[in-house]
Amino acid sequence: MEHAHMQRTEELIEYLPEGFRWYKPGVGFTCEARDNGLESFVECLETHSYMCQFSVFYGYSYYCSCTARVYVAKKLEL
């Protein structure tokens, strides 16, 4: 991962609630999301999307509104 992207990701992660599960230090990213072309959301690909505090249900899918996760999915394609 490029240094600038990692630094920005770490800055965004600092503002996440304690114990938020999609990123674990030393492990990395623990959930899957896909860029779907929306500016502020990515599609959540997790089985239990409804349990996440950042998930938003719309249409037939769940979308992630976590700023850090959206950044990572769009910029780093992870």
Backbone atoms as SQL, in Angstrom:
CREATE TABLE atoms (id INTEGER PRIMARY KEY, chain TEXT, resi INTEGER, resn TEXT, atom TEXT, x REAL, y REAL, z REAL);
INSERT INTO atoms VALUES
  (1, 'A', 1, 'MET', 'N', 0.848, -1.173, 0.000),
  (2, 'A', 1, 'MET', 'CA', 0.000, 0.000, 0.000),
  (3, 'A', 1, 'MET', 'C', 0.894, 1.236, 0.000),
  (4, 'A', 2, 'GLU', 'N', 0.566, 2.186, -0.835),
  (5, 'A', 2, 'GLU', 'CA', 1.356, 3.403, -0.905),
  (6, 'A', 2, 'GLU', 'C', 1.309, 4.133, 0.436),
  (7, 'A', 3, 'HIS', 'N', 2.418, 4.777, 0.764),
  (8, 'A', 3, 'HIS', 'CA', 2.539, 5.466, 2.041),
  (9, 'A', 3, 'HIS', 'C', 1.429, 6.508, 2.245),
  (10, 'A', 4, 'ALA', 'N', 1.149, 7.307, 1.234),
  (11, 'A', 4, 'ALA', 'CA', 0.135, 8.358, 1.354),
  (12, 'A', 4, 'ALA', 'C', -1.247, 7.773, 1.626),
  (13, 'A', 5, 'HIS', 'N', -1.577, 6.658, 0.950),
  (14, 'A', 5, 'HIS', 'CA', -2.873, 6.021, 1.171),
  (15, 'A', 5, 'HIS', 'C', -2.947, 5.405, 2.557),
  (16, 'A', 6, 'MET', 'N', -1.866, 4.775, 2.989),
  (17, 'A', 6, 'MET', 'CA', -1.859, 4.164, 4.316),
  (18, 'A', 6, 'MET', 'C', -1.977, 5.227, 5.389),
  (19, 'A', 7, 'GLN', 'N', -1.284, 6.338, 5.216),
  (20, 'A', 7, 'GLN', 'CA', -1.354, 7.423, 6.191),
  (21, 'A', 7, 'GLN', 'C', -2.782, 7.975, 6.273),
  (22, 'A', 8, 'ARG', 'N', -3.417, 8.197, 5.136),
  (23, 'A', 8, 'ARG', 'CA', -4.793, 8.710, 5.121),
  (24, 'A', 8, 'ARG', 'C', -5.744, 7.706, 5.752),
  (25, 'A', 9, 'THR', 'N', -5.570, 6.430, 5.463),
  (26, 'A', 9, 'THR', 'CA', -6.407, 5.384, 6.043),
  (27, 'A', 9, 'THR', 'C', -6.265, 5.372, 7.554),
  (28, 'A', 10, 'GLU', 'N', -5.041, 5.464, 8.054),
  (29, 'A', 10, 'GLU', 'CA', -4.813, 5.484, 9.496),
  (30, 'A', 10, 'GLU', 'C', -5.444, 6.706, 10.151),
  (31, 'A', 11, 'GLU', 'N', -5.405, 7.849, 9.469),
  (32, 'A', 11, 'GLU', 'CA', -6.048, 9.052, 9.998),
  (33, 'A', 11, 'GLU', 'C', -7.553, 8.851, 10.131),
  (34, 'A', 12, 'LEU', 'N', -8.165, 8.248, 9.132),
  (35, 'A', 12, 'LEU', 'CA', -9.607, 8.010, 9.172),
  (36, 'A', 12, 'LEU', 'C', -9.979, 6.975, 10.226),
  (37, 'A', 13, 'ILE', 'N', -9.145, 5.956, 10.388),
  (38, 'A', 13, 'ILE', 'CA', -9.410, 4.893, 11.350),
  (39, 'A', 13, 'ILE', 'C', -9.414, 5.417, 12.783),
  (40, 'A', 14, 'GLU', 'N', -8.634, 6.457, 13.059),
  (41, 'A', 14, 'GLU', 'CA', -8.583, 7.033, 14.397),
  (42, 'A', 14, 'GLU', 'C', -9.955, 7.466, 14.894),
  (43, 'A', 15, 'TYR', 'N', -10.846, 7.822, 13.995),
  (44, 'A', 15, 'TYR', 'CA', -12.163, 8.331, 14.371),
  (45, 'A', 15, 'TYR', 'C', -13.237, 7.253, 14.444),
  (46, 'A', 16, 'LEU', 'N', -12.871, 6.013, 14.196),
  (47, 'A', 16, 'LEU', 'CA', -13.844, 4.930, 14.275),
  (48, 'A', 16, 'LEU', 'C', -14.145, 4.580, 15.729),
  (49, 'A', 17, 'PRO', 'N', -15.346, 4.083, 15.995),
  (50, 'A', 17, 'PRO', 'CA', -15.689, 3.673, 17.354),
  (51, 'A', 17, 'PRO', 'C', -14.772, 2.550, 17.845),
  (52, 'A', 18, 'GLU', 'N', -14.578, 2.483, 19.130),
  (53, 'A', 18, 'GLU', 'CA', -13.740, 1.456, 19.762),
  (54, 'A', 18, 'GLU', 'C', -14.205, 0.062, 19.352),
  (55, 'A', 19, 'GLY', 'N', -13.281, -0.757, 18.910),
  (56, 'A', 19, 'GLY', 'CA', -13.589, -2.145, 18.570),
  (57, 'A', 19, 'GLY', 'C', -14.294, -2.341, 17.239),
  (58, 'A', 20, 'PHE', 'N', -14.335, -1.310, 16.418),
  (59, 'A', 20, 'PHE', 'CA', -14.998, -1.476, 15.124),
  (60, 'A', 20, 'PHE', 'C', -14.283, -2.560, 14.336),
  (61, 'A', 21, 'ARG', 'N', -15.019, -3.453, 13.711),
  (62, 'A', 21, 'ARG', 'CA', -14.467, -4.721, 13.263),
  (63, 'A', 21, 'ARG', 'C', -13.838, -4.794, 11.880),
  (64, 'A', 22, 'TRP', 'N', -14.044, -3.855, 10.988),
  (65, 'A', 22, 'TRP', 'CA', -13.565, -4.085, 9.623),
  (66, 'A', 22, 'TRP', 'C', -12.065, -3.931, 9.463),
  (67, 'A', 23, 'TYR', 'N', -11.406, -3.323, 10.437),
  (68, 'A', 23, 'TYR', 'CA', -9.954, -3.202, 10.374),
  (69, 'A', 23, 'TYR', 'C', -9.370, -3.563, 11.725),
  (70, 'A', 24, 'LYS', 'N', -8.411, -4.452, 11.728),
  (71, 'A', 24, 'LYS', 'CA', -7.730, -4.827, 12.962),
  (72, 'A', 24, 'LYS', 'C', -6.232, -4.618, 12.761),
  (73, 'A', 25, 'PRO', 'N', -5.598, -3.810, 13.626),
  (74, 'A', 25, 'PRO', 'CA', -4.151, -3.582, 13.501),
  (75, 'A', 25, 'PRO', 'C', -3.393, -4.909, 13.490),
  (76, 'A', 26, 'GLY', 'N', -2.469, -5.037, 12.590),
  (77, 'A', 26, 'GLY', 'CA', -1.680, -6.252, 12.478),
  (78, 'A', 26, 'GLY', 'C', -2.346, -7.336, 11.653),
  (79, 'A', 27, 'VAL', 'N', -3.639, -7.226, 11.441),
  (80, 'A', 27, 'VAL', 'CA', -4.384, -8.214, 10.660),
  (81, 'A', 27, 'VAL', 'C', -4.757, -7.635, 9.304),
  (82, 'A', 28, 'GLY', 'N', -5.308, -6.438, 9.341),
  (83, 'A', 28, 'GLY', 'CA', -5.725, -5.780, 8.106),
  (84, 'A', 28, 'GLY', 'C', -7.225, -5.679, 7.993),
  (85, 'A', 29, 'PHE', 'N', -7.712, -5.719, 6.787),
  (86, 'A', 29, 'PHE', 'CA', -9.135, -5.522, 6.528),
  (87, 'A', 29, 'PHE', 'C', -9.886, -6.835, 6.688),
  (88, 'A', 30, 'THR', 'N', -10.963, -6.802, 7.454),
  (89, 'A', 30, 'THR', 'CA', -11.678, -8.029, 7.786),
  (90, 'A', 30, 'THR', 'C', -13.070, -8.106, 7.185),
  (91, 'A', 31, 'CYS', 'N', -13.469, -7.142, 6.394),
  (92, 'A', 31, 'CYS', 'CA', -14.760, -7.228, 5.708),
  (93, 'A', 31, 'CYS', 'C', -14.561, -6.852, 4.249),
  (94, 'A', 32, 'GLU', 'N', -15.528, -7.234, 3.443),
  (95, 'A', 32, 'GLU', 'CA', -15.416, -6.973, 2.021),
  (96, 'A', 32, 'GLU', 'C', -16.449, -5.951, 1.578),
  (97, 'A', 33, 'ALA', 'N', -16.013, -5.064, 0.709),
  (98, 'A', 33, 'ALA', 'CA', -16.891, -4.049, 0.142),
  (99, 'A', 33, 'ALA', 'C', -16.475, -3.831, -1.302),
  (100, 'A', 34, 'ARG', 'N', -17.414, -3.334, -2.086),
  (101, 'A', 34, 'ARG', 'CA', -17.141, -3.124, -3.508),
  (102, 'A', 34, 'ARG', 'C', -17.595, -1.723, -3.911),
  (103, 'A', 35, 'ASP', 'N', -16.734, -1.044, -4.633),
  (104, 'A', 35, 'ASP', 'CA', -17.086, 0.273, -5.150),
  (105, 'A', 35, 'ASP', 'C', -18.174, 0.092, -6.200),
  (106, 'A', 36, 'ASN', 'N', -19.259, 0.810, -6.034),
  (107, 'A', 36, 'ASN', 'CA', -20.378, 0.682, -6.949),
  (108, 'A', 36, 'ASN', 'C', -20.656, 1.978, -7.709),
  (109, 'A', 37, 'GLY', 'N', -19.757, 2.943, -7.587),
  (110, 'A', 37, 'GLY', 'CA', -19.904, 4.187, -8.309),
  (111, 'A', 37, 'GLY', 'C', -20.585, 5.302, -7.525),
  (112, 'A', 38, 'LEU', 'N', -21.161, 4.994, -6.376),
  (113, 'A', 38, 'LEU', 'CA', -21.752, 6.034, -5.541),
  (114, 'A', 38, 'LEU', 'C', -20.637, 6.810, -4.859),
  (115, 'A', 39, 'GLU', 'N', -20.823, 8.080, -4.677),
  (116, 'A', 39, 'GLU', 'CA', -19.756, 8.915, -4.130),
  (117, 'A', 39, 'GLU', 'C', -19.443, 8.627, -2.660),
  (118, 'A', 40, 'SER', 'N', -20.460, 8.467, -1.831),
  (119, 'A', 40, 'SER', 'CA', -20.252, 8.375, -0.381),
  (120, 'A', 40, 'SER', 'C', -20.489, 6.988, 0.199),
  (121, 'A', 41, 'PHE', 'N', -20.749, 6.011, -0.645),
  (122, 'A', 41, 'PHE', 'CA', -21.055, 4.664, -0.169),
  (123, 'A', 41, 'PHE', 'C', -20.346, 3.624, -1.022),
  (124, 'A', 42, 'VAL', 'N', -20.139, 2.450, -0.442),
  (125, 'A', 42, 'VAL', 'CA', -19.711, 1.275, -1.195),
  (126, 'A', 42, 'VAL', 'C', -20.659, 0.148, -0.819),
  (127, 'A', 43, 'GLU', 'N', -20.789, -0.818, -1.691),
  (128, 'A', 43, 'GLU', 'CA', -21.677, -1.932, -1.400),
  (129, 'A', 43, 'GLU', 'C', -21.010, -2.883, -0.415),
  (130, 'A', 44, 'CYS', 'N', -21.737, -3.211, 0.636),
  (131, 'A', 44, 'CYS', 'CA', -21.222, -4.140, 1.648),
  (132, 'A', 44, 'CYS', 'C', -21.460, -5.559, 1.160),
  (133, 'A', 45, 'LEU', 'N', -20.435, -6.395, 1.212),
  (134, 'A', 45, 'LEU', 'CA', -20.523, -7.771, 0.741),
  (135, 'A', 45, 'LEU', 'C', -20.540, -8.778, 1.880),
  (136, 'A', 46, 'GLU', 'N', -20.719, -8.306, 3.082),
  (137, 'A', 46, 'GLU', 'CA', -20.731, -9.177, 4.252),
  (138, 'A', 46, 'GLU', 'C', -22.078, -9.873, 4.420),
  (139, 'A', 47, 'THR', 'N', -22.060, -11.069, 4.981),
  (140, 'A', 47, 'THR', 'CA', -23.274, -11.840, 5.211),
  (141, 'A', 47, 'THR', 'C', -24.195, -11.163, 6.220),
  (142, 'A', 48, 'HIS', 'N', -23.636, -10.598, 7.267),
  (143, 'A', 48, 'HIS', 'CA', -24.429, -9.979, 8.332),
  (144, 'A', 48, 'HIS', 'C', -24.328, -8.457, 8.287),
  (145, 'A', 49, 'SER', 'N', -24.506, -7.901, 7.118),
  (146, 'A', 49, 'SER', 'CA', -24.391, -6.454, 6.924),
  (147, 'A', 49, 'SER', 'C', -25.300, -5.667, 7.854),
  (148, 'A', 50, 'TYR', 'N', -26.473, -6.193, 8.111),
  (149, 'A', 50, 'TYR', 'CA', -27.462, -5.497, 8.934),
  (150, 'A', 50, 'TYR', 'C', -26.984, -5.255, 10.360),
  (151, 'A', 51, 'MET', 'N', -25.981, -5.969, 10.804),
  (152, 'A', 51, 'MET', 'CA', -25.480, -5.824, 12.172),
  (153, 'A', 51, 'MET', 'C', -24.485, -4.677, 12.318),
  (154, 'A', 52, 'CYS', 'N', -24.008, -4.140, 11.238),
  (155, 'A', 52, 'CYS', 'CA', -22.992, -3.094, 11.278),
  (156, 'A', 52, 'CYS', 'C', -23.641, -1.731, 11.488),
  (157, 'A', 53, 'GLN', 'N', -23.052, -0.942, 12.357),
  (158, 'A', 53, 'GLN', 'CA', -23.596, 0.387, 12.636),
  (159, 'A', 53, 'GLN', 'C', -23.451, 1.346, 11.469),
  (160, 'A', 54, 'PHE', 'N', -22.625, 1.032, 10.508),
  (161, 'A', 54, 'PHE', 'CA', -22.433, 1.886, 9.338),
  (162, 'A', 54, 'PHE', 'C', -23.215, 1.412, 8.116),
  (163, 'A', 55, 'SER', 'N', -23.968, 0.331, 8.243),
  (164, 'A', 55, 'SER', 'CA', -24.686, -0.179, 7.076),
  (165, 'A', 55, 'SER', 'C', -25.991, 0.590, 6.873),
  (166, 'A', 56, 'VAL', 'N', -26.299, 0.775, 5.600),
  (167, 'A', 56, 'VAL', 'CA', -27.520, 1.464, 5.196),
  (168, 'A', 56, 'VAL', 'C', -28.199, 0.565, 4.171),
  (169, 'A', 57, 'PHE', 'N', -29.438, 0.196, 4.444),
  (170, 'A', 57, 'PHE', 'CA', -30.167, -0.658, 3.509),
  (171, 'A', 57, 'PHE', 'C', -30.904, 0.214, 2.513),
  (172, 'A', 58, 'TYR', 'N', -30.727, -0.111, 1.231),
  (173, 'A', 58, 'TYR', 'CA', -31.421, 0.627, 0.186),
  (174, 'A', 58, 'TYR', 'C', -31.652, -0.318, -0.980),
  (175, 'A', 59, 'GLY', 'N', -32.870, -0.357, -1.452),
  (176, 'A', 59, 'GLY', 'CA', -33.193, -1.264, -2.550),
  (177, 'A', 59, 'GLY', 'C', -33.093, -2.700, -2.075),
  (178, 'A', 60, 'TYR', 'N', -32.185, -3.447, -2.654),
  (179, 'A', 60, 'TYR', 'CA', -31.997, -4.843, -2.284),
  (180, 'A', 60, 'TYR', 'C', -30.616, -5.110, -1.709),
  (181, 'A', 61, 'SER', 'N', -29.895, -4.060, -1.340),
  (182, 'A', 61, 'SER', 'CA', -28.522, -4.225, -0.869),
  (183, 'A', 61, 'SER', 'C', -28.240, -3.374, 0.369),
  (184, 'A', 62, 'TYR', 'N', -27.154, -3.735, 1.027),
  (185, 'A', 62, 'TYR', 'CA', -26.641, -2.940, 2.132),
  (186, 'A', 62, 'TYR', 'C', -25.435, -2.164, 1.621),
  (187, 'A', 63, 'TYR', 'N', -25.319, -0.941, 2.078),
  (188, 'A', 63, 'TYR', 'CA', -24.212, -0.081, 1.684),
  (189, 'A', 63, 'TYR', 'C', -23.475, 0.393, 2.916),
  (190, 'A', 64, 'CYS', 'N', -22.185, 0.546, 2.798),
  (191, 'A', 64, 'CYS', 'CA', -21.345, 1.000, 3.902),
  (192, 'A', 64, 'CYS', 'C', -21.179, 2.511, 3.821),
  (193, 'A', 65, 'SER', 'N', -21.400, 3.177, 4.958),
  (194, 'A', 65, 'SER', 'CA', -21.246, 4.633, 5.016),
  (195, 'A', 65, 'SER', 'C', -20.029, 5.045, 5.834),
  (196, 'A', 66, 'CYS', 'N', -19.206, 4.079, 6.219),
  (197, 'A', 66, 'CYS', 'CA', -17.998, 4.361, 7.002),
  (198, 'A', 66, 'CYS', 'C', -16.993, 5.084, 6.099),
  (199, 'A', 67, 'THR', 'N', -16.650, 6.296, 6.454),
  (200, 'A', 67, 'THR', 'CA', -15.756, 7.120, 5.634),
  (201, 'A', 67, 'THR', 'C', -14.438, 6.423, 5.330),
  (202, 'A', 68, 'ALA', 'N', -13.851, 5.796, 6.327),
  (203, 'A', 68, 'ALA', 'CA', -12.575, 5.110, 6.134),
  (204, 'A', 68, 'ALA', 'C', -12.727, 3.911, 5.205),
  (205, 'A', 69, 'ARG', 'N', -13.787, 3.142, 5.399),
  (206, 'A', 69, 'ARG', 'CA', -13.993, 1.952, 4.557),
  (207, 'A', 69, 'ARG', 'C', -14.281, 2.347, 3.119),
  (208, 'A', 70, 'VAL', 'N', -15.053, 3.407, 2.924),
  (209, 'A', 70, 'VAL', 'CA', -15.348, 3.898, 1.581),
  (210, 'A', 70, 'VAL', 'C', -14.049, 4.338, 0.900),
  (211, 'A', 71, 'TYR', 'N', -13.207, 5.051, 1.625),
  (212, 'A', 71, 'TYR', 'CA', -11.932, 5.498, 1.078),
  (213, 'A', 71, 'TYR', 'C', -11.074, 4.322, 0.634),
  (214, 'A', 72, 'VAL', 'N', -10.967, 3.324, 1.483),
  (215, 'A', 72, 'VAL', 'CA', -10.146, 2.156, 1.181),
  (216, 'A', 72, 'VAL', 'C', -10.698, 1.410, -0.025),
  (217, 'A', 73, 'ALA', 'N', -11.997, 1.234, -0.099),
  (218, 'A', 73, 'ALA', 'CA', -12.594, 0.505, -1.222),
  (219, 'A', 73, 'ALA', 'C', -12.409, 1.247, -2.540),
  (220, 'A', 74, 'LYS', 'N', -12.528, 2.561, -2.502),
  (221, 'A', 74, 'LYS', 'CA', -12.428, 3.345, -3.735),
  (222, 'A', 74, 'LYS', 'C', -10.987, 3.587, -4.172),
  (223, 'A', 75, 'LYS', 'N', -10.139, 3.980, -3.265),
  (224, 'A', 75, 'LYS', 'CA', -8.764, 4.347, -3.614),
  (225, 'A', 75, 'LYS', 'C', -7.827, 3.170, -3.718),
  (226, 'A', 76, 'LEU', 'N', -8.028, 2.173, -2.854),
  (227, 'A', 76, 'LEU', 'CA', -7.112, 1.045, -2.814),
  (228, 'A', 76, 'LEU', 'C', -7.701, -0.223, -3.400),
  (229, 'A', 77, 'GLU', 'N', -8.999, -0.171, -3.706),
  (230, 'A', 77, 'GLU', 'CA', -9.729, -1.314, -4.261),
  (231, 'A', 77, 'GLU', 'C', -9.595, -2.553, -3.387),
  (232, 'A', 78, 'LEU', 'N', -9.710, -2.341, -2.074),
  (233, 'A', 78, 'LEU', 'CA', -9.659, -3.451, -1.102),
  (234, 'A', 78, 'LEU', 'C', -10.984, -3.583, -0.387);
